[in-house]
Amino acid sequence: MRRRARRLPRPGCPGSGEGAAAMSKKRLQQLVESLSRSAKHFNRGEVECLIRLFDTLVSASHSRFAVAGFDRNVFRDTLHRAFGMTDDVVMDRVFRTFDRNNDNCISVVEWVEGLSVFLRGTLEERIKYCFEVYDLNGDGYISREEMFQMLKNSLLKQPSEEDPDEGIKDLVDIALKKMDYDHDGKLSFADFEEAVKNENLLLEAFGPCLPDVKFGI
């Protein structure tokens, strides 16, 4: 069972920190203005909250990336504390979807725009996001091997006399039969998109990579 996610701290609330004070008021307002347009699912107050939280996380990270943002470890710790995520492979893949320029650092723009989709994305946005998470090698397809790896990592290990890998292979076969519309033995984005639109529960077919639906800011 997935744990209920915790709320992110709000500006001025206990735990929100004073790190944003280091940012000039003018720079803060410029960022709020810009990100309110690009992170379209947040209002200005929410954008400012997330910028302040970002600044607090950066200040506490003591990372070599601190000038530009925060690293994978800080991001994974935040996913775990705020959203109850525990799957290392999934958290690493979520990091990769946020880190748009692949510099191993989450900038303030990547943070706010990423959370806009992660928390409040449209179905289309979440389909694209989940596909990117599951496409482990970034070749534009979710292969049989990638499905197997994601499912093996995310499913609870149950003591059994049977080979657990065989059960996972059966699940992969079922997923391909249901979702592989062009019958090429792998899922293209078009396959995944059509399958999810036909049955929304398939959005996280290969592992939980979205926050709990009860989460809210």
C-alpha positions as a Markdown table, in Angstrom:
| # | Residue | x | y | z |
|---|---|---|---|---|
| 1 | Met | 0.0 | 0.0 | 0.0 |
| 2 | Arg | 1.4 | 3.4 | -0.9 |
| 3 | Arg | 1.7 | 5.8 | 2.0 |
| 4 | Arg | -0.1 | 9.1 | 2.0 |
| 5 | Ala | 2.2 | 11.8 | 0.9 |
| 6 | Arg | 3.1 | 14.7 | 3.2 |
| 7 | Arg | 2.5 | 18.3 | 2.4 |
| 8 | Leu | 5.3 | 20.5 | 1.3 |
| 9 | Pro | 6.0 | 23.3 | 3.7 |
| 10 | Arg | 4.5 | 26.7 | 2.8 |
| 11 | Pro | 6.3 | 30.0 | 2.9 |
| 12 | Gly | 6.1 | 31.4 | 6.5 |
| 13 | Cys | 5.2 | 28.0 | 8.0 |
| 14 | Pro | 7.4 | 26.2 | 10.4 |
| 15 | Gly | 10.0 | 24.3 | 8.3 |
| 16 | Ser | 9.9 | 26.6 | 5.3 |
| 17 | Gly | 13.3 | 28.1 | 6.2 |
| 18 | Glu | 14.8 | 31.5 | 5.7 |
| 19 | Gly | 17.0 | 30.5 | 2.7 |
| 20 | Ala | 15.0 | 32.6 | 0.2 |
| 21 | Ala | 16.1 | 35.7 | 2.1 |
| 22 | Ala | 19.4 | 35.2 | 0.3 |
| 23 | Met | 17.7 | 35.8 | -3.0 |
| 24 | Ser | 17.0 | 39.5 | -3.9 |
| 25 | Lys | 13.3 | 40.5 | -3.9 |
| 26 | Lys | 13.7 | 41.6 | -7.5 |
| 27 | Arg | 15.2 | 38.3 | -8.6 |
| 28 | Leu | 12.5 | 36.4 | -6.7 |
| 29 | Gln | 9.7 | 38.3 | -8.3 |
| 30 | Gln | 11.3 | 37.8 | -11.8 |
| 31 | Leu | 11.4 | 34.1 | -11.2 |
| 32 | Val | 7.8 | 34.0 | -9.9 |
| 33 | Glu | 6.6 | 35.9 | -13.0 |
| 34 | Ser | 8.5 | 33.7 | -15.4 |
| 35 | Leu | 7.6 | 30.4 | -13.7 |
| 36 | Ser | 3.9 | 31.3 | -13.3 |
| 37 | Arg | 3.7 | 31.3 | -17.1 |
| 38 | Ser | 5.7 | 28.1 | -17.7 |
| 39 | Ala | 4.5 | 26.1 | -14.7 |
| 40 | Lys | 0.9 | 26.6 | -15.7 |
| 41 | His | -0.7 | 24.4 | -13.0 |
| 42 | Phe | 0.5 | 26.6 | -10.1 |
| 43 | Asn | -0.6 | 30.1 | -9.2 |
| 44 | Arg | 1.9 | 32.9 | -8.2 |
| 45 | Gly | 1.7 | 32.2 | -4.5 |
| 46 | Glu | 2.4 | 28.5 | -5.0 |
| 47 | Val | 5.3 | 29.2 | -7.4 |
| 48 | Glu | 6.8 | 31.5 | -4.7 |
| 49 | Cys | 6.4 | 28.8 | -2.1 |
| 50 | Leu | 8.2 | 26.2 | -4.3 |
| 51 | Ile | 11.0 | 28.7 | -5.0 |
| 52 | Arg | 11.5 | 29.3 | -1.3 |
| 53 | Leu | 11.4 | 25.6 | -0.6 |
| 54 | Phe | 14.0 | 25.1 | -3.4 |
| 55 | Asp | 16.3 | 27.7 | -1.9 |
| 56 | Thr | 15.9 | 26.0 | 1.5 |
| 57 | Leu | 16.8 | 22.6 | 0.1 |
| 58 | Val | 19.8 | 24.1 | -1.7 |
| 59 | Ser | 21.0 | 25.8 | 1.4 |
| 60 | Ala | 20.8 | 22.6 | 3.4 |
| 61 | Ser | 22.4 | 20.4 | 0.7 |
| 62 | His | 26.1 | 21.4 | 1.1 |
| 63 | Ser | 26.5 | 20.1 | -2.4 |
| 64 | Arg | 29.1 | 21.0 | -5.0 |
| 65 | Phe | 26.0 | 21.9 | -7.2 |
| 66 | Ala | 24.7 | 24.4 | -4.6 |
| 67 | Val | 25.3 | 27.4 | -6.9 |
| 68 | Ala | 23.1 | 26.0 | -9.6 |
| 69 | Gly | 20.7 | 23.8 | -7.6 |
| 70 | Phe | 20.7 | 20.5 | -5.7 |
| 71 | Asp | 21.8 | 17.0 | -6.6 |
| 72 | Arg | 20.3 | 13.5 | -6.9 |
| 73 | Asn | 20.6 | 12.7 | -3.2 |
| 74 | Val | 18.7 | 15.8 | -2.1 |
| 75 | Phe | 16.1 | 15.2 | -4.7 |
| 76 | Arg | 15.6 | 11.5 | -3.7 |
| 77 | Asp | 15.4 | 12.4 | 0.0 |
| 78 | Thr | 12.7 | 15.0 | -0.9 |
| 79 | Leu | 10.7 | 12.4 | -2.9 |
| 80 | His | 11.0 | 10.0 | 0.1 |
| 81 | Arg | 10.0 | 12.5 | 2.8 |
| 82 | Ala | 7.3 | 14.4 | 0.9 |
| 83 | Phe | 5.8 | 11.7 | -1.2 |
| 84 | Gly | 6.6 | 8.5 | 0.5 |
| 85 | Met | 8.6 | 7.1 | -2.4 |
| 86 | Thr | 11.0 | 4.3 | -1.6 |
| 87 | Asp | 11.8 | 2.6 | -4.9 |
| 88 | Asp | 15.4 | 3.6 | -5.8 |
| 89 | Val | 15.1 | 2.8 | -9.5 |
| 90 | Val | 11.8 | 4.8 | -9.8 |
| 91 | Met | 13.3 | 7.8 | -7.8 |
| 92 | Asp | 16.3 | 7.8 | -10.1 |
| 93 | Arg | 14.1 | 7.8 | -13.2 |
| 94 | Val | 12.0 | 10.6 | -11.7 |
| 95 | Phe | 15.2 | 12.6 | -11.2 |
| 96 | Arg | 16.1 | 12.0 | -14.8 |
| 97 | Thr | 12.7 | 13.4 | -16.0 |
| 98 | Phe | 13.2 | 16.5 | -13.9 |
| 99 | Asp | 16.8 | 17.0 | -15.0 |
| 100 | Arg | 16.0 | 18.2 | -18.5 |
| 101 | Asn | 19.5 | 19.3 | -19.5 |
| 102 | Asn | 21.2 | 16.1 | -18.0 |
| 103 | Asp | 23.7 | 18.0 | -15.9 |
| 104 | Asn | 22.9 | 15.9 | -12.7 |
| 105 | Cys | 21.6 | 18.9 | -11.0 |
| 106 | Ile | 18.0 | 20.2 | -10.5 |
| 107 | Ser | 17.7 | 23.9 | -11.1 |
| 108 | Val | 14.9 | 26.1 | -9.8 |
| 109 | Val | 13.2 | 26.1 | -13.2 |
| 110 | Glu | 13.5 | 22.3 | -13.5 |
| 111 | Trp | 12.1 | 22.0 | -9.9 |
| 112 | Val | 9.0 | 24.1 | -10.4 |
| 113 | Glu | 8.2 | 23.0 | -13.9 |
| 114 | Gly | 8.8 | 19.4 | -13.0 |
| 115 | Leu | 6.5 | 19.6 | -10.0 |
| 116 | Ser | 3.8 | 21.2 | -12.1 |
| 117 | Val | 3.5 | 18.0 | -14.2 |
| 118 | Phe | 4.3 | 15.6 | -11.3 |
| 119 | Leu | 1.6 | 17.0 | -9.0 |
| 120 | Arg | -1.0 | 18.5 | -11.3 |
| 121 | Gly | -0.3 | 17.5 | -14.9 |
| 122 | Thr | -3.0 | 16.8 | -17.4 |
| 123 | Leu | -3.5 | 13.2 | -18.6 |
| 124 | Glu | -1.4 | 14.0 | -21.7 |
| 125 | Glu | 1.4 | 15.4 | -19.6 |
| 126 | Arg | 1.4 | 12.5 | -17.2 |
| 127 | Ile | 1.4 | 10.0 | -20.0 |
| 128 | Lys | 4.5 | 11.6 | -21.4 |
| 129 | Tyr | 6.1 | 11.8 | -18.0 |
| 130 | Cys | 5.4 | 8.1 | -17.1 |
| 131 | Phe | 6.6 | 6.9 | -20.5 |
| 132 | Glu | 9.9 | 8.8 | -20.0 |
| 133 | Val | 10.3 | 7.1 | -16.5 |
| 134 | Tyr | 9.8 | 3.6 | -18.0 |
| 135 | Asp | 11.9 | 4.2 | -21.1 |
| 136 | Leu | 15.1 | 3.3 | -19.2 |
| 137 | Asn | 17.6 | 3.8 | -22.0 |
| 138 | Gly | 15.8 | 6.7 | -23.7 |
| 139 | Asp | 15.4 | 5.1 | -27.1 |
| 140 | Gly | 11.8 | 6.0 | -27.4 |
| 141 | Tyr | 10.4 | 2.5 | -26.6 |
| 142 | Ile | 9.6 | 0.5 | -23.5 |
| 143 | Ser | 11.2 | -2.8 | -24.3 |
| 144 | Arg | 10.3 | -6.2 | -22.8 |
| 145 | Glu | 13.5 | -6.1 | -20.8 |
| 146 | Glu | 12.7 | -2.6 | -19.4 |
| 147 | Met | 9.2 | -3.8 | -18.4 |
| 148 | Phe | 10.7 | -6.8 | -16.6 |
| 149 | Gln | 13.3 | -4.7 | -14.8 |
| 150 | Met | 10.7 | -2.1 | -13.6 |
| 151 | Leu | 8.2 | -4.7 | -12.5 |
| 152 | Lys | 10.8 | -6.9 | -10.8 |
| 153 | Asn | 12.0 | -3.9 | -8.8 |
| 154 | Ser | 8.6 | -2.5 | -7.8 |
| 155 | Leu | 6.7 | -5.7 | -7.0 |
| 156 | Leu | 6.7 | -7.0 | -3.4 |
| 157 | Lys | 8.9 | -10.0 | -2.9 |
| 158 | Gln | 6.7 | -12.9 | -1.8 |
| 159 | Pro | 8.1 | -16.2 | -0.5 |
| 160 | Ser | 7.2 | -18.8 | -3.0 |
| 161 | Glu | 8.4 | -22.1 | -4.3 |
| 162 | Glu | 7.9 | -20.8 | -7.8 |
| 163 | Asp | 10.4 | -18.8 | -9.7 |
| 164 | Pro | 9.3 | -15.2 | -9.2 |
| 165 | Asp | 10.9 | -14.2 | -12.5 |
| 166 | Glu | 8.5 | -16.5 | -14.3 |
| 167 | Gly | 5.6 | -14.6 | -12.8 |
| 168 | Ile | 7.0 | -11.3 | -13.9 |
| 169 | Lys | 7.6 | -12.6 | -17.4 |
| 170 | Asp | 3.9 | -13.6 | -17.4 |
| 171 | Leu | 2.9 | -10.0 | -16.4 |
| 172 | Val | 5.1 | -8.6 | -19.2 |
| 173 | Asp | 3.4 | -10.9 | -21.7 |
| 174 | Ile | 0.0 | -9.7 | -20.4 |
| 175 | Ala | 1.0 | -6.1 | -20.7 |
| 176 | Leu | 2.3 | -6.5 | -24.2 |
| 177 | Lys | -0.8 | -8.3 | -25.3 |
| 178 | Lys | -2.9 | -5.5 | -23.9 |
| 179 | Met | -0.8 | -2.5 | -24.9 |
| 180 | Asp | 1.3 | -3.4 | -27.9 |
| 181 | Tyr | -1.0 | -2.3 | -30.7 |
| 182 | Asp | 1.4 | -2.6 | -33.6 |
| 183 | His | 2.6 | -6.1 | -32.3 |
| 184 | Asp | 6.4 | -5.3 | -32.6 |
| 185 | Gly | 7.2 | -6.7 | -29.1 |
| 186 | Lys | 7.8 | -3.3 | -27.5 |
| 187 | Leu | 5.8 | -0.2 | -26.5 |
| 188 | Ser | 6.2 | 3.0 | -28.5 |
| 189 | Phe | 4.8 | 6.2 | -27.1 |
| 190 | Ala | 1.8 | 5.8 | -29.4 |
| 191 | Asp | 1.1 | 2.4 | -28.0 |
| 192 | Phe | 1.4 | 3.6 | -24.4 |
| 193 | Glu | -0.7 | 6.7 | -25.0 |
| 194 | Glu | -3.5 | 4.7 | -26.7 |
| 195 | Ala | -3.5 | 2.1 | -23.9 |
| 196 | Val | -3.7 | 4.6 | -21.1 |
| 197 | Lys | -6.4 | 6.6 | -22.8 |
| 198 | Asn | -8.4 | 3.5 | -23.2 |
| 199 | Glu | -7.8 | 2.4 | -19.6 |
| 200 | Asn | -6.3 | 5.1 | -17.3 |
| 201 | Leu | -5.2 | 2.6 | -14.7 |
| 202 | Leu | -2.4 | 1.5 | -17.1 |
| 203 | Leu | -0.7 | 4.9 | -16.5 |
| 204 | Glu | 1.5 | 3.4 | -13.8 |
| 205 | Ala | 1.5 | -0.1 | -15.2 |
| 206 | Phe | 5.3 | -0.7 | -14.6 |
| 207 | Gly | 5.7 | 1.0 | -11.2 |
| 208 | Pro | 4.4 | 3.9 | -9.0 |
| 209 | Cys | 6.1 | 7.1 | -10.3 |
| 210 | Leu | 3.4 | 9.7 | -9.4 |
| 211 | Pro | 2.5 | 11.1 | -6.0 |
| 212 | Asp | -0.5 | 9.8 | -4.0 |
| 213 | Val | -3.7 | 11.2 | -5.4 |
| 214 | Lys | -4.5 | 12.7 | -2.0 |
| 215 | Phe | -1.5 | 15.0 | -2.2 |
| 216 | Gly | -2.1 | 18.7 | -2.4 |
| 217 | Ile | -0.3 | 21.9 | -1.9 |
